[in-house]
Amino acid sequence: MFCVNLLTGIVPKPSVNHFDSISFKSQLNPFPLFDPSPSSRSHPSPSSPLPSIQSKLRKLRERIETVKNTQKVTEAMKLVAAAKVRRAQEAVINGRPFAETLVEVLFDINEQCQLDDVEIPLTAVRPVKRVALVVITGDRGLCGGFNNAILKKADSRIAELKKLGLDCTLISVGKKGNAYYHRRPNVNVDSFIEGESFPTSKEAQVIADDVFSLFLCEEVDKVELLYTKFVSLIKSNPVIHTLLPLSSKGEACDVNGKSVDASEDEFFRLTTKEGKLSVERDRMTMRKNANFLPNYQFEQDPAHILDALLPLYLNSQILRALQESYASELAARMNAMSNATDNALELKKSLSIAYNRERQAKITGEILEIVAGAEALSQSGGSSPTRNQRFIWGRPKAIRGYCGIRPFVLIIASSGWMGVQIPLETSGFVGRLEGAV
Amino acid sequence: MTLNLCVLTPNRIVWDSEVKEIILSTNSGQIGVLPNHAPIATAVDIGILRIRLKDQWLTMALMGGFARIGNNEITVLVNDAERGSDIDPQEAQETLEIAEANLRKAEGKRQIIEANLALRRARTRVEAVNAIS
């Protein structure tokens, strides 16, 4: 506070214009946190280096904090996704006995009775006029290109079908797909389905019911399933499978009619090899039942039995697509978060370097100024002037003092300009004045 | 001579152990299966499966599927199966009421088919809980 009084007490005389070695034209705003004093108001001070360095430092520090927090979040997300991938794989494995037995049974029944002349609604092949597409997307974002890939595939398929002159309706599964198609009124969407995070047979049932009723009421003639096939932890493909009409052998067919059934399937186990996550593949081979099965007698009509079996197959196909999609989404999220973590680390490193550089520059500046001030002090006669010495215009003076524990130098140049060099972060302290004007 | 029962759903294996006797609901009525039953293949309706272990009866709600009874090996493939003991009676009752309301509201062939299926499932679940108590 005392400095302000000094400032108001001295009227600068612009007559003498020579400066000493201390060209202290910095015109620091003495107490940046204070209101500008009347004398300095007439001389607008330009933005001084010290406050700007201070704010730049603070900004850098804040940025480093932000990046650190972001990195923590992305790393946590990556670990969570990695744990969930294993669970998703286990779910696929748990579903295997069902799928295996089903295919076996279907095979047996087909062998036992010649069913070519039996009419089963779900295998009815009609001339195709309308096609239903079931598009499976994820619920949450931050998974890289996963959702985009499947939506692009869906769009291209819709375009293809339109070119062939076929009408097309959509069943969208997953929040991301729903949001996408909500914004596109030109695509005919039949229903939006959202499930809980983990695909269960209940959700598959919902979709199966939908598809079932659409097909049976002859609203559509063909149903195709679009999902992402899990190839490996870093690769997944969006694929299209024909769901209905089922071939009487119960095989799932590709769009071109090729069978892509589960007979030659691989499934993946997430294990650790030498401390790093790795994926091992186990090939699943269809066990051909060596012991002959007894000749089953059909309790009901074979048609009825097949009628009961094929919806089961539909259900298991849909569930498998859901599970694979989910596993691919988790793998994509794992990769995306891993990349994000690496980027965050790099950014933090470069920001830290910049921060340190700024900090060191600031400290050097302070040292230089203090040394310059001390020089001025030593030049102006060594000992500090006594209390009653009158201020003599024309001679630069330096007055040392203490502000708290830090030294500061009050430098009065010959023209009467006064500057105060105080270290940062101490301002407004009332300190002891060693010299006096 | 005991029967080995295997109840499989797409999610998981619900039951895989030996039983004394089962009663299965099929499209053409209920059938009881004792050891050394003749091999048959049948469609399973949305209904209740009763399992007898020693002298205790357990119920399971099945949501439709297929059953194959071979040489003392029973394989039941269903869309969904819930043990009676795992079903919450309150929740099952509420689901039943919601399903009934949906059926009344349903319009169009499709919705009626779906609503009917949902209703039968809800009813089975309620029965499974009640059969125990």
Interface residues (C-beta under 8 A of the other chain):
Chain A: A91 N94 G95 P97 F98 A99 T101 L102 V105 I109 T200 S201 K202 A204 Q205 D209 D210 S213 L214 L216 C217 E219 L293 P294 N295 Y296 Q297 F298 E299 Q300 H304 I305 D307 A308 L309 P311 L312 N315 S316 L319 R320
Chain B: L8 T9 P10 N11 R12 I13 T26 N27 S28 I31 A38 P39 I40 A41 T42 A43 V44 M63 G64 G65 F66 R68 G70 N71 T75 L77 V78 N79 D80 K109 R110 I113 E114 L117
